[in-house]
Amino acid sequence: MILRLLTDLKIEQQALKEQLEKMQTALSILEEKPTILEEKSATLQEKPVVTKQRGHSGFPTSFRDWRASSQKN
């Protein structure tokens, strides 16, 4: 009977060790995530916003400008 209790305790101890390892890995992953998010936000803040600039084509860009230029001709 004592041997059976000891084996049950060993089995329970092993299961608890596995649960502890899983919780530790989950905790380490959660601790890493905020640092990763902070790094991403820092890199996003460092990059300046660049707007696209088009070269002037010589043609009117809006319908109103096009109509005014076509009525002049």
Distance bins in CASP14 RR format, pairs under 12 A and 6 or more apart:
PFRMAT RR
TARGET T0000
AUTHOR 0000-0000-0000
RMODE 2
METHOD distances of the structure
MODEL  1
1 7 0 0 0 0 0 1 0 0 0 0 0
1 8 0 0 0 0 0 1 0 0 0 0 0
2 8 0 0 0 0 0 1 0 0 0 0 0
2 9 0 0 0 0 0 1 0 0 0 0 0
3 9 0 0 0 0 0 1 0 0 0 0 0
3 10 0 0 0 0 0 1 0 0 0 0 0
4 10 0 0 0 0 0 1 0 0 0 0 0
4 11 0 0 0 0 0 1 0 0 0 0 0
5 11 0 0 0 0 0 1 0 0 0 0 0
5 12 0 0 0 0 0 1 0 0 0 0 0
6 12 0 0 0 0 0 1 0 0 0 0 0
6 13 0 0 0 0 0 1 0 0 0 0 0
7 13 0 0 0 0 0 1 0 0 0 0 0
7 14 0 0 0 0 0 1 0 0 0 0 0
8 14 0 0 0 0 0 1 0 0 0 0 0
8 15 0 0 0 0 0 1 0 0 0 0 0
9 15 0 0 0 0 0 1 0 0 0 0 0
9 16 0 0 0 0 0 1 0 0 0 0 0
10 16 0 0 0 0 0 1 0 0 0 0 0
10 17 0 0 0 0 0 1 0 0 0 0 0
11 17 0 0 0 0 0 1 0 0 0 0 0
11 18 0 0 0 0 0 1 0 0 0 0 0
12 18 0 0 0 0 0 1 0 0 0 0 0
12 19 0 0 0 0 0 1 0 0 0 0 0
13 19 0 0 0 0 0 1 0 0 0 0 0
13 20 0 0 0 0 0 1 0 0 0 0 0
14 20 0 0 0 0 0 1 0 0 0 0 0
14 21 0 0 0 0 0 1 0 0 0 0 0
15 21 0 0 0 0 0 1 0 0 0 0 0
15 22 0 0 0 0 0 1 0 0 0 0 0
16 22 0 0 0 0 0 1 0 0 0 0 0
16 23 0 0 0 0 0 1 0 0 0 0 0
17 23 0 0 0 0 0 1 0 0 0 0 0
17 24 0 0 0 0 0 1 0 0 0 0 0
18 24 0 0 0 0 0 1 0 0 0 0 0
18 25 0 0 0 0 0 1 0 0 0 0 0
19 25 0 0 0 0 0 1 0 0 0 0 0
19 26 0 0 0 0 0 1 0 0 0 0 0
20 26 0 0 0 0 0 1 0 0 0 0 0
20 27 0 0 0 0 0 1 0 0 0 0 0
21 27 0 0 0 0 0 1 0 0 0 0 0
21 28 0 0 0 0 0 1 0 0 0 0 0
22 28 0 0 0 0 0 1 0 0 0 0 0
22 29 0 0 0 0 0 1 0 0 0 0 0
23 29 0 0 0 0 0 1 0 0 0 0 0
23 30 0 0 0 0 0 1 0 0 0 0 0
24 30 0 0 0 0 0 1 0 0 0 0 0
24 31 0 0 0 0 0 1 0 0 0 0 0
25 31 0 0 0 0 0 1 0 0 0 0 0
25 32 0 0 0 0 0 1 0 0 0 0 0
26 32 0 0 0 0 0 1 0 0 0 0 0
26 33 0 0 0 0 0 1 0 0 0 0 0
27 33 0 0 0 0 0 1 0 0 0 0 0
28 35 0 0 0 0 0 1 0 0 0 0 0
29 35 0 0 0 0 0 1 0 0 0 0 0
29 36 0 0 0 0 0 1 0 0 0 0 0
30 36 0 0 0 0 0 1 0 0 0 0 0
30 37 0 0 0 0 0 1 0 0 0 0 0
31 37 0 0 0 0 0 1 0 0 0 0 0
32 38 0 0 0 0 0 1 0 0 0 0 0
32 39 0 0 0 0 0 1 0 0 0 0 0
33 39 0 0 0 0 0 1 0 0 0 0 0
33 40 0 0 0 0 0 1 0 0 0 0 0
34 40 0 0 0 0 0 1 0 0 0 0 0
34 41 0 0 0 0 0 1 0 0 0 0 0
35 41 0 0 0 0 0 1 0 0 0 0 0
35 42 0 0 0 0 0 1 0 0 0 0 0
36 42 0 0 0 0 0 1 0 0 0 0 0
36 43 0 0 0 0 0 1 0 0 0 0 0
37 43 0 0 0 0 0 1 0 0 0 0 0
37 44 0 0 0 0 0 1 0 0 0 0 0
38 44 0 0 0 0 0 1 0 0 0 0 0
38 45 0 0 0 0 0 1 0 0 0 0 0
39 45 0 0 0 0 0 1 0 0 0 0 0
39 46 0 0 0 0 0 1 0 0 0 0 0
40 46 0 0 0 0 0 1 0 0 0 0 0
40 47 0 0 0 0 0 1 0 0 0 0 0
41 47 0 0 0 0 0 1 0 0 0 0 0
54 61 0 0 0 0 1 0 0 0 0 0 0
55 61 0 0 0 0 0 1 0 0 0 0 0
57 65 0 0 0 0 0 1 0 0 0 0 0
57 66 0 0 0 0 0 1 0 0 0 0 0
58 65 0 0 0 0 0 1 0 0 0 0 0
58 66 0 0 0 0 0 1 0 0 0 0 0
58 69 0 0 0 0 1 0 0 0 0 0 0
59 65 0 0 0 0 1 0 0 0 0 0 0
59 66 1 0 0 1 0 0 0 0 0 0 0
59 69 0 0 0 0 1 0 0 0 0 0 0
59 70 0 0 0 0 0 1 0 0 0 0 0
60 66 1 0 1 0 0 0 0 0 0 0 0
60 67 0 0 0 0 1 0 0 0 0 0 0
60 68 1 0 0 1 0 0 0 0 0 0 0
60 69 1 0 1 0 0 0 0 0 0 0 0
60 70 0 0 0 0 1 0 0 0 0 0 0
60 71 0 0 0 0 0 1 0 0 0 0 0
60 72 0 0 0 0 0 1 0 0 0 0 0
60 73 0 0 0 0 0 1 0 0 0 0 0
61 69 0 0 0 0 0 1 0 0 0 0 0
62 68 0 0 0 0 1 0 0 0 0 0 0
62 69 0 0 0 0 0 1 0 0 0 0 0
63 69 0 0 0 0 0 1 0 0 0 0 0
63 70 0 0 0 0 0 1 0 0 0 0 0
64 70 0 0 0 0 0 1 0 0 0 0 0
64 71 0 0 0 0 0 1 0 0 0 0 0
65 71 0 0 0 0 0 1 0 0 0 0 0
65 72 0 0 0 0 0 1 0 0 0 0 0
66 72 0 0 0 0 0 1 0 0 0 0 0
66 73 0 0 0 0 0 1 0 0 0 0 0
67 73 0 0 0 0 0 1 0 0 0 0 0
END
